[in-house]
Amino acid sequence: MVNFGSYDEFRKAAEETGYFINEDKEFVQALLDSINVNIDRYGYGACPCRLALGKKEKDLDIICPCNYRDPDLNDYGACFCGLYVSEEVLKGEKNLSSIPDRRISTLKTQEKSDDKIKELGHVKEIRKLKVPIYRCVVCGYLCGREQPPNKCPICKADSERFERIL
Ligand code: SF4
């Protein structure tokens, strides 16, 4: 699990994986403290800016770093909470704006795509592969193996954050 300790520790760990943290230390520390409260409450670090459902399997997409961090960094220069920021924002080359919560629309899209896969019969193709392909939903890392790794070698997300894509 990602370290949600102090600002300095968290920032160092993030920078080692190529991410940037908001420079407002007090603001970030308050977010980290809230994630730690969620770890105590639920047993996992649910996003401090969203309402957790309280069941890990239903909240996997919003365990920090959430599945929406990278697309939000690309499109808005920050994650939904403003904990992670892009390099452009950090350097003052881009201003922050409000960020819509991708979670709701993503869940709806997911339901539709599951139906589509069943409809197209992709299951037969999947069976032809020698090993399954897993994708880290946090950073997009792909691997072909029987089980997902315990930790993503790129972003350090836990194995539960991998989805089998083929
Ligand atoms: S929006 Fe930011 S703080 Fe919230 S879970 Fe995603 S990455 Fe973490």
Boltz pocket constraint, residues with backbone or C-beta under 6 A from the ligand:
constraints:
  - pocket:
      binder: B
      contacts: [[A, 31], [A, 45], [A, 46], [A, 47], [A, 48], [A, 49], [A, 62], [A, 63], [A, 64], [A, 65], [A, 66], [A, 67], [A, 68], [A, 69], [A, 79], [A, 80], [A, 81], [A, 82], [A, 83], [A, 84]]
      max_distance: 6.0
